[in-house]
Amino acid sequence: MNDRLNQLSLFVRTVEAGSFSKAAREFGLSQPSVSRAIASLEARLGVTLLQRTTRRLTTTDVGRALALSAREALAAIDDAENAARGADRLSGVLRVSLPTAYGVRQIIPRLPGFLSLQPGLKIELMMSDRYDDLVAEGADLALRLGNQPDSAFLTRKLASAARIVVASPEYLRRRGVPAKIAELGDHDCLGGPADAAREVWTFRRGGKREDMSIDVRVRTGSGAGVVACAVAGLGIAMASTWMCGQELEDGRLVRILADYALEPIDAYVVFSSGRQPSRKARAFSDYLSAVLNTKN
């Protein structure tokens, strides 16, 4: 029975990852071992599950159907065992996809508390600023920032943080402190990922919305990069208090244009589609909802 479950586990993860080698690394096996296990599964079932070429793996129709059913069955087994243990004795591996800077600043510092409550649980953090497909990543859940598009994924809002405009004291000494958003046009501004050379920062003051088109001098691919550029004195940045709280506290950054309000940014947990979230995913989501400071 264990061999059958192991074969199915290896097959599901290989399909999700699209690679024998990646599945092998995750299970601590050699690539030939994974390939032989799936070949044995195909022989036992009498069907072809994967089409193999030198460059890629392609899942057959039968393979896709089996991967979906097997993934749900394996998750159900994991959930059943955890249900028998009780909510405070979860076991297994919880795979969490999350943005790098948010993970470093907001999630990792809170992990000791969660793991102390769940000593039998292991966590794998898949940290990336690219929002990959949860199924392909093999994640139980993901943490995402900003508005979430409508999709088949189940989402839950966890927390909100204010966004503010910041710059380094050195930059402000050199270039002056803008008193109005219209003066941003005379300054170097910093931006995150975008398709255009200009972006729009939306402010509110006295209940009135004001849009300011910003000419970005330096652009980076992450929130952490924007904050680092601001600390280096490269310009003025819009950042969430999640991302720049420490820099504000120690004086490396200063808030400016405090009379203007920006739209806050929300953090969401996103669960894989196709079934109800597992007990371990729900437990982690509940814990984060309780400990994240929504006023940050």
MOSUL-V497823 format. One record per backbone hydrogen bond with DSSP energy under -1.0 kcal/mol. CO is the residue of the C=O (numbers start at 1). NH is the residue of the N-H. E is the energy in kcal/mol with one decimal. If there is no record, write none. Layout:
<<CO NH E> <CO NH E>>
This chain:
<<1 5 -2.2> <2 6 -2.9> <3 7 -2.6> <4 8 -2.3> <5 9 -2.8> <6 10 -2.6> <7 11 -2.5> <8 12 -2.9> <9 13 -2.2> <10 14 -2.1> <11 15 -2.4> <12 16 -2.5> <13 17 -2.6> <14 18 -2.1> <19 23 -1.5> <20 24 -2.5> <21 25 -2.2> <22 26 -2.0> <23 27 -1.7> <24 29 -2.8> <30 34 -1.7> <31 35 -2.4> <32 36 -2.6> <33 37 -2.1> <34 38 -2.2> <35 39 -2.2> <36 40 -2.4> <37 41 -1.8> <38 42 -2.4> <39 43 -2.3> <40 44 -2.4> <41 45 -2.1> <42 46 -2.0> <42 47 -1.4> <49 60 -2.2> <51 58 -2.4> <56 53 -1.8> <58 51 -3.8> <60 64 -2.7> <61 65 -2.0> <62 66 -2.4> <63 67 -2.7> <64 68 -2.0> <65 69 -2.2> <66 70 -3.3> <67 71 -2.2> <68 72 -1.8> <69 73 -2.3> <70 74 -3.0> <71 75 -2.1> <72 76 -2.2> <73 77 -2.2> <74 78 -2.3> <75 79 -2.6> <76 80 -2.6> <77 81 -2.3> <78 82 -2.1> <79 83 -2.6> <80 84 -1.8> <81 85 -1.7> <82 86 -2.0> <86 89 -1.9> <92 122 -2.7> <94 124 -2.6> <95 140 -2.5> <95 141 -1.4> <96 126 -3.3> <97 143 -2.9> <98 128 -2.0> <99 103 -2.3> <100 104 -2.6> <101 105 -2.6> <102 106 -2.6> <102 107 -1.2> <103 108 -3.1> <107 110 -1.6> <108 111 -1.4> <110 114 -1.2> <111 115 -2.9> <112 116 -1.9> <114 118 -1.2> <118 121 -1.7> <122 94 -3.1> <124 96 -2.8> <126 98 -1.9> <130 132 -1.4> <133 137 -2.0> <134 138 -1.2> <134 139 -1.9> <140 272 -1.0> <141 97 -2.2> <142 270 -3.2> <144 268 -3.0> <154 271 -3.1> <156 269 -2.8> <159 267 -2.9> <161 265 -2.6> <162 241 -2.4> <164 239 -2.6> <165 256 -2.8> <166 237 -2.8> <167 254 -2.8> <168 172 -2.2> <169 173 -2.2> <170 174 -1.8> <171 175 -2.8> <172 176 -2.1> <180 183 -1.4> <181 184 -1.7> <182 185 -1.0> <183 186 -1.8> <184 187 -1.9> <188 236 -2.7> <189 217 -2.7> <189 218 -1.3> <191 220 -2.4> <197 216 -1.6> <199 214 -4.1> <201 212 -2.5> <203 210 -2.9> <204 261 -2.9> <205 208 -1.7> <208 205 -2.4> <210 203 -3.2> <212 201 -2.8> <214 199 -2.0> <218 191 -2.2> <222 226 -1.7> <223 227 -2.2> <224 228 -2.4> <225 229 -2.2> <226 230 -2.0> <227 231 -2.5> <228 232 -1.8> <229 234 -2.4> <230 233 -1.7> <236 190 -2.8> <237 166 -3.0> <239 164 -2.9> <240 244 -1.6> <241 245 -1.1> <244 248 -2.2> <245 249 -2.1> <246 250 -2.3> <247 252 -1.3> <247 253 -1.8> <254 167 -1.7> <257 260 -1.8> <261 204 -2.3> <265 161 -2.3> <266 146 -2.5> <267 158 -3.2> <267 159 -1.2> <268 144 -2.5> <269 156 -2.1> <270 142 -2.5> <278 282 -2.6> <279 283 -2.4> <280 284 -1.9> <281 285 -2.3> <282 286 -2.8> <283 287 -2.1> <284 288 -2.5> <285 289 -2.4> <286 290 -1.6> <287 291 -2.0> <288 292 -2.6> <293 296 -1.7>>
